[in-house]
Amino acid sequence: MTPTVPASSSPRTITILAFAMLVLAPIVYLVVASFLKIETEVQAGNDVFLYALLAIAVVSPAILPVIGRVQMSNFKRSSATKMTPMQMLVTMMIVRIAFVEAVYIYGLVAYLVTGEMMNMLYFYAIAIAWSFVWWPTESRRQALLERLERT
């Protein structure tokens, strides 16, 4: 038996998840990083690692429209599924939020590898920009839900 989310609580659930994953968790990562004192012994390769991770942070949330189309296509094709459009909406929003939160985590990883707080803050700037792009507003939820219900 699959757990169901009442339709009335789904928008609230999405907002709570977005707030927890895109606001509270990054604050926790910053607090943890501020208490850690990292001394790196090996500097070789840190810059290459940092630039590669920065490129991934910039690009990965940009592919979310493609992932969304694949999810919607799979939802359309699987008529035997018991998933409602509202449940699919929640799933799609969680995927979007998780991709953006990953950028915050990349920042924490960059700090742990390089020992430079500024490197972490570069990722935070990128993640904040993506948070504005993918924040689950009511209008975005409604538009996505209408697209799912048309399928």
PyRosetta script that sets phi, psi and omega in degrees:
from pyrosetta import init, pose_from_sequence

init()
pose = pose_from_sequence("MTPTVPASSSPRTITILAFAMLVLAPIVYLVVASFLKIETEVQAGNDVFLYALLAIAVVSPAILPVIGRVQMSNFKRSSATKMTPMQMLVTMMIVRIAFVEAVYIYGLVAYLVTGEMMNMLYFYAIAIAWSFVWWPTESRRQALLERLERT")
pose.set_psi(1, 127.8)
pose.set_omega(1, -179.8)
pose.set_phi(2, -91.2)
pose.set_psi(2, 137.4)
pose.set_omega(2, 178.2)
pose.set_phi(3, -69.1)
pose.set_psi(3, 142.0)
pose.set_omega(3, 179.0)
pose.set_phi(4, -112.5)
pose.set_psi(4, 148.9)
pose.set_omega(4, 177.6)
pose.set_phi(5, -104.9)
pose.set_psi(5, 122.9)
pose.set_omega(5, 177.6)
pose.set_phi(6, -57.8)
pose.set_psi(6, 139.8)
pose.set_omega(6, -176.3)
pose.set_phi(7, -59.2)
pose.set_psi(7, -34.4)
pose.set_omega(7, -177.8)
pose.set_phi(8, -70.3)
pose.set_psi(8, -28.0)
pose.set_omega(8, -177.3)
pose.set_phi(9, -93.8)
pose.set_psi(9, -9.7)
pose.set_omega(9, -177.1)
pose.set_phi(10, -60.9)
pose.set_psi(10, -47.4)
pose.set_omega(10, 177.6)
pose.set_phi(11, -60.5)
pose.set_psi(11, -38.5)
pose.set_omega(11, 178.2)
pose.set_phi(12, -66.7)
pose.set_psi(12, -40.6)
pose.set_omega(12, 178.8)
pose.set_phi(13, -62.2)
pose.set_psi(13, -43.8)
pose.set_omega(13, 179.2)
pose.set_phi(14, -62.8)
pose.set_psi(14, -42.5)
pose.set_omega(14, 180.0)
pose.set_phi(15, -65.1)
pose.set_psi(15, -41.5)
pose.set_omega(15, 178.6)
pose.set_phi(16, -64.2)
pose.set_psi(16, -43.9)
pose.set_omega(16, 178.0)
pose.set_phi(17, -62.3)
pose.set_psi(17, -43.6)
pose.set_omega(17, 179.5)
pose.set_phi(18, -62.2)
pose.set_psi(18, -43.8)
pose.set_omega(18, 179.5)
pose.set_phi(19, -63.8)
pose.set_psi(19, -44.0)
pose.set_omega(19, -178.6)
pose.set_phi(20, -65.8)
pose.set_psi(20, -42.9)
pose.set_omega(20, -174.2)
pose.set_phi(21, -85.0)
pose.set_psi(21, -28.3)
pose.set_omega(21, -175.3)
pose.set_phi(22, -107.4)
pose.set_psi(22, -6.7)
pose.set_omega(22, 177.8)
pose.set_phi(23, -123.8)
pose.set_psi(23, -58.8)
pose.set_omega(23, -175.7)
pose.set_phi(24, -68.4)
pose.set_psi(24, -46.7)
pose.set_omega(24, -178.4)
pose.set_phi(25, -60.0)
pose.set_psi(25, -46.4)
pose.set_omega(25, 177.6)
pose.set_phi(26, -60.8)
pose.set_psi(26, -33.7)
pose.set_omega(26, 176.1)
pose.set_phi(27, -64.8)
pose.set_psi(27, -42.6)
pose.set_omega(27, 177.5)
pose.set_phi(28, -61.5)
pose.set_psi(28, -42.5)
pose.set_omega(28, 178.7)
pose.set_phi(29, -60.6)
pose.set_psi(29, -40.4)
pose.set_omega(29, 178.4)
pose.set_phi(30, -65.3)
pose.set_psi(30, -41.8)
pose.set_omega(30, 179.8)
pose.set_phi(31, -64.1)
pose.set_psi(31, -45.1)
pose.set_omega(31, 178.8)
pose.set_phi(32, -60.4)
pose.set_psi(32, -46.1)
pose.set_omega(32, -179.2)
pose.set_phi(33, -63.3)
pose.set_psi(33, -34.8)
pose.set_omega(33, -178.9)
pose.set_phi(34, -68.7)
pose.set_psi(34, -25.0)
pose.set_omega(34, 178.2)
pose.set_phi(35, -86.2)
pose.set_psi(35, -16.3)
pose.set_omega(35, -179.2)
pose.set_phi(36, -89.2)
pose.set_psi(36, 138.5)
pose.set_omega(36, 173.2)
pose.set_phi(37, -113.5)
pose.set_psi(37, 108.3)
pose.set_omega(37, -176.3)
pose.set_phi(38, -100.9)
pose.set_psi(38, 127.3)
pose.set_omega(38, 173.9)
pose.set_phi(39, -118.0)
pose.set_psi(39, 113.4)
pose.set_omega(39, -178.8)
pose.set_phi(40, -91.1)
pose.set_psi(40, 133.0)
pose.set_omega(40, 178.9)
pose.set_phi(41, -93.7)
pose.set_psi(41, -33.7)
pose.set_omega(41, -177.2)
pose.set_phi(42, -105.3)
pose.set_psi(42, 116.7)
pose.set_omega(42, 179.1)
pose.set_phi(43, -96.6)
pose.set_psi(43, -22.0)
pose.set_omega(43, -177.9)
pose.set_phi(44, -63.9)
pose.set_psi(44, 128.0)
pose.set_omega(44, 177.0)
pose.set_phi(45, 90.4)
pose.set_psi(45, -13.3)
pose.set_omega(45, -179.5)
pose.set_phi(46, -63.5)
pose.set_psi(46, -40.5)
pose.set_omega(46, -179.6)
pose.set_phi(47, -66.2)
pose.set_psi(47, -42.6)
pose.set_omega(47, 179.0)
pose.set_phi(48, -63.0)
pose.set_psi(48, -43.2)
pose.set_omega(48, 178.0)
pose.set_phi(49, -60.7)
pose.set_psi(49, -45.5)
pose.set_omega(49, -178.6)
pose.set_phi(50, -63.1)
pose.set_psi(50, -44.9)
pose.set_omega(50, -179.5)
pose.set_phi(51, -66.9)
pose.set_psi(51, -38.1)
pose.set_omega(51, 177.6)
pose.set_phi(52, -64.9)
pose.set_psi(52, -43.1)
pose.set_omega(52, 179.3)
pose.set_phi(53, -66.6)
pose.set_psi(53, -36.8)
pose.set_omega(53, 175.8)
pose.set_phi(54, -62.9)
pose.set_psi(54, -41.7)
pose.set_omega(54, 178.1)
pose.set_phi(55, -62.8)
pose.set_psi(55, -42.3)
pose.set_omega(55, 178.2)
pose.set_phi(56, -63.7)
pose.set_psi(56, -41.1)
pose.set_omega(56, -179.2)
pose.set_phi(57, -63.8)
pose.set_psi(57, -35.9)
pose.set_omega(57, -179.9)
pose.set_phi(58, -75.0)
pose.set_psi(58, -38.2)
pose.set_omega(58, -171.8)
pose.set_phi(59, -87.8)
pose.set_psi(59, -38.4)
pose.set_omega(59, -170.2)
pose.set_phi(60, -58.6)
pose.set_psi(60, -46.0)
pose.set_omega(60, 176.9)
pose.set_phi(61, -68.0)
pose.set_psi(61, -17.8)
pose.set_omega(61, 179.2)
pose.set_phi(62, -71.1)
pose.set_psi(62, -19.2)
pose.set_omega(62, -179.8)
pose.set_phi(63, -89.0)
pose.set_psi(63, 3.1)
pose.set_omega(63, -179.6)
pose.set_phi(64, -59.9)
pose.set_psi(64, -35.0)
pose.set_omega(64, 175.7)
pose.set_phi(65, -60.6)
pose.set_psi(65, -37.3)
pose.set_omega(65, 177.8)
pose.set_phi(66, -66.2)
pose.set_psi(66, -43.9)
pose.set_omega(66, 178.4)
pose.set_phi(67, -62.9)
pose.set_psi(67, -40.5)
pose.set_omega(67, 178.0)
pose.set_phi(68, -61.4)
pose.set_psi(68, -42.1)
pose.set_omega(68, 178.1)
pose.set_phi(69, -63.7)
pose.set_psi(69, -39.5)
pose.set_omega(69, 177.9)
pose.set_phi(70, -64.7)
pose.set_psi(70, -43.6)
pose.set_omega(70, 178.4)
pose.set_phi(71, -61.7)
pose.set_psi(71, -43.4)
pose.set_omega(71, 179.8)
pose.set_phi(72, -66.5)
pose.set_psi(72, -39.2)
pose.set_omega(72, 178.3)
pose.set_phi(73, -62.8)
pose.set_psi(73, -44.1)
pose.set_omega(73, 177.5)
pose.set_phi(74, -64.6)
pose.set_psi(74, -37.1)
pose.set_omega(74, 178.6)
pose.set_phi(75, -65.2)
pose.set_psi(75, -40.6)
pose.set_omega(75, 178.2)
pose.set_phi(76, -64.7)
pose.set_psi(76, -45.5)
pose.set_omega(76, -175.3)
pose.set_phi(77, -69.9)
pose.set_psi(77, -31.5)
pose.set_omega(77, -175.4)
pose.set_phi(78, -93.7)
pose.set_psi(78, 75.9)
pose.set_omega(78, -179.8)
pose.set_phi(79, -70.4)
pose.set_psi(79, -17.3)
pose.set_omega(79, -179.7)
pose.set_phi(80, -80.0)
pose.set_psi(80, -8.3)
pose.set_omega(80, -178.5)
pose.set_phi(81, -69.3)
pose.set_psi(81, 151.5)
pose.set_omega(81, 178.5)
pose.set_phi(82, -93.6)
pose.set_psi(82, 4.7)
pose.set_omega(82, -177.4)
pose.set_phi(83, -76.6)
pose.set_psi(83, 130.2)
pose.set_omega(83, 177.4)
pose.set_phi(84, -85.1)
pose.set_psi(84, 162.8)
pose.set_omega(84, 175.8)
pose.set_phi(85, -56.5)
pose.set_psi(85, -36.7)
pose.set_omega(85, 179.2)
pose.set_phi(86, -66.0)
pose.set_psi(86, -40.5)
pose.set_omega(86, 177.9)
pose.set_phi(87, -65.8)
pose.set_psi(87, -38.9)
pose.set_omega(87, 177.3)
pose.set_phi(88, -65.8)
pose.set_psi(88, -38.1)
pose.set_omega(88, 176.6)
pose.set_phi(89, -59.5)
pose.set_psi(89, -47.3)
pose.set_omega(89, 179.3)
pose.set_phi(90, -60.3)
pose.set_psi(90, -43.6)
pose.set_omega(90, 179.3)
pose.set_phi(91, -61.0)
pose.set_psi(91, -45.7)
pose.set_omega(91, -179.6)
pose.set_phi(92, -64.6)
pose.set_psi(92, -38.8)
pose.set_omega(92, 179.1)
pose.set_phi(93, -67.4)
pose.set_psi(93, -38.0)
pose.set_omega(93, 178.3)
pose.set_phi(94, -64.0)
pose.set_psi(94, -40.4)
pose.set_omega(94, 178.0)
pose.set_phi(95, -61.9)
pose.set_psi(95, -44.1)
pose.set_omega(95, 179.2)
pose.set_phi(96, -61.0)
pose.set_psi(96, -47.3)
pose.set_omega(96, -178.8)
pose.set_phi(97, -63.5)
pose.set_psi(97, -40.0)
pose.set_omega(97, -179.0)
pose.set_phi(98, -64.6)
pose.set_psi(98, -38.1)
pose.set_omega(98, 177.9)
pose.set_phi(99, -63.0)
pose.set_psi(99, -39.9)
pose.set_omega(99, -180.0)
pose.set_phi(100, -71.7)
pose.set_psi(100, -40.6)
pose.set_omega(100, 178.7)
pose.set_phi(101, -62.6)
pose.set_psi(101, -31.9)
pose.set_omega(101, 178.3)
pose.set_phi(102, -57.8)
pose.set_psi(102, -33.7)
pose.set_omega(102, 179.3)
pose.set_phi(103, -65.6)
pose.set_psi(103, -39.2)
pose.set_omega(103, 174.8)
pose.set_phi(104, -62.0)
pose.set_psi(104, -40.6)
pose.set_omega(104, 179.8)
pose.set_phi(105, -66.9)
pose.set_psi(105, -37.2)
pose.set_omega(105, 175.2)
pose.set_phi(106, -57.7)
pose.set_psi(106, -37.9)
pose.set_omega(106, 178.1)
pose.set_phi(107, -62.9)
pose.set_psi(107, -42.7)
pose.set_omega(107, 177.5)
pose.set_phi(108, -63.5)
pose.set_psi(108, -41.7)
pose.set_omega(108, 178.0)
pose.set_phi(109, -63.0)
pose.set_psi(109, -43.1)
pose.set_omega(109, 178.4)
pose.set_phi(110, -60.1)
pose.set_psi(110, -39.9)
pose.set_omega(110, 177.5)
pose.set_phi(111, -65.0)
pose.set_psi(111, -43.7)
pose.set_omega(111, -179.0)
pose.set_phi(112, -64.7)
pose.set_psi(112, -32.0)
pose.set_omega(112, -179.5)
pose.set_phi(113, -81.2)
pose.set_psi(113, -44.0)
pose.set_omega(113, -173.4)
pose.set_phi(114, -95.7)
pose.set_psi(114, -24.7)
pose.set_omega(114, -177.4)
pose.set_phi(115, 78.5)
pose.set_psi(115, 7.3)
pose.set_omega(115, -178.8)
pose.set_phi(116, -106.1)
pose.set_psi(116, 117.2)
pose.set_omega(116, 179.7)
pose.set_phi(117, -63.0)
pose.set_psi(117, -32.7)
pose.set_omega(117, -179.9)
pose.set_phi(118, -61.2)
pose.set_psi(118, -35.5)
pose.set_omega(118, 177.8)
pose.set_phi(119, -62.2)
pose.set_psi(119, -37.6)
pose.set_omega(119, 177.5)
pose.set_phi(120, -65.7)
pose.set_psi(120, -39.9)
pose.set_omega(120, -177.4)
pose.set_phi(121, -69.2)
pose.set_psi(121, -27.1)
pose.set_omega(121, 173.3)
pose.set_phi(122, -58.7)
pose.set_psi(122, -44.6)
pose.set_omega(122, -179.8)
pose.set_phi(123, -68.1)
pose.set_psi(123, -34.9)
pose.set_omega(123, 178.2)
pose.set_phi(124, -64.1)
pose.set_psi(124, -38.7)
pose.set_omega(124, 177.6)
pose.set_phi(125, -62.8)
pose.set_psi(125, -43.0)
pose.set_omega(125, 178.3)
pose.set_phi(126, -64.2)
pose.set_psi(126, -45.0)
pose.set_omega(126, -177.6)
pose.set_phi(127, -66.1)
pose.set_psi(127, -37.4)
pose.set_omega(127, 177.8)
pose.set_phi(128, -63.6)
pose.set_psi(128, -41.5)
pose.set_omega(128, 176.9)
pose.set_phi(129, -61.7)
pose.set_psi(129, -45.6)
pose.set_omega(129, 178.5)
pose.set_phi(130, -66.5)
pose.set_psi(130, -31.5)
pose.set_omega(130, 177.8)
pose.set_phi(131, -62.5)
pose.set_psi(131, -39.7)
pose.set_omega(131, 177.1)
pose.set_phi(132, -66.2)
pose.set_psi(132, -37.6)
pose.set_omega(132, -179.4)
pose.set_phi(133, -67.7)
pose.set_psi(133, -42.9)
pose.set_omega(133, -171.9)
pose.set_phi(134, -107.1)
pose.set_psi(134, 8.8)
pose.set_omega(134, 178.7)
pose.set_phi(135, -60.2)
pose.set_psi(135, 132.3)
pose.set_omega(135, -175.4)
pose.set_phi(136, -77.4)
pose.set_psi(136, 84.5)
pose.set_omega(136, 177.2)
pose.set_phi(137, -77.9)
pose.set_psi(137, 164.6)
pose.set_omega(137, -179.7)
pose.set_phi(138, -61.2)
pose.set_psi(138, -41.8)
pose.set_omega(138, -178.7)
pose.set_phi(139, -65.5)
pose.set_psi(139, -38.8)
pose.set_omega(139, 177.4)
pose.set_phi(140, -66.7)
pose.set_psi(140, -41.5)
pose.set_omega(140, 178.3)
pose.set_phi(141, -62.2)
pose.set_psi(141, -45.3)
pose.set_omega(141, -179.0)
pose.set_phi(142, -62.9)
pose.set_psi(142, -45.0)
pose.set_omega(142, -179.4)
pose.set_phi(143, -62.5)
pose.set_psi(143, -43.0)
pose.set_omega(143, 179.5)
pose.set_phi(144, -67.9)
pose.set_psi(144, -39.9)
pose.set_omega(144, 178.9)
pose.set_phi(145, -64.6)
pose.set_psi(145, -40.4)
pose.set_omega(145, 178.0)
pose.set_phi(146, -63.2)
pose.set_psi(146, -40.3)
pose.set_omega(146, 177.4)
pose.set_phi(147, -64.0)
pose.set_psi(147, -39.3)
pose.set_omega(147, 179.3)
pose.set_phi(148, -68.8)
pose.set_psi(148, -37.2)
pose.set_omega(148, -179.2)
pose.set_phi(149, -72.5)
pose.set_psi(149, -26.2)
pose.set_omega(149, 177.0)
pose.set_phi(150, -71.5)
pose.set_psi(150, -21.3)
pose.set_omega(150, -177.6)
pose.set_phi(151, -73.5)
pose.dump_pdb("model.pdb")
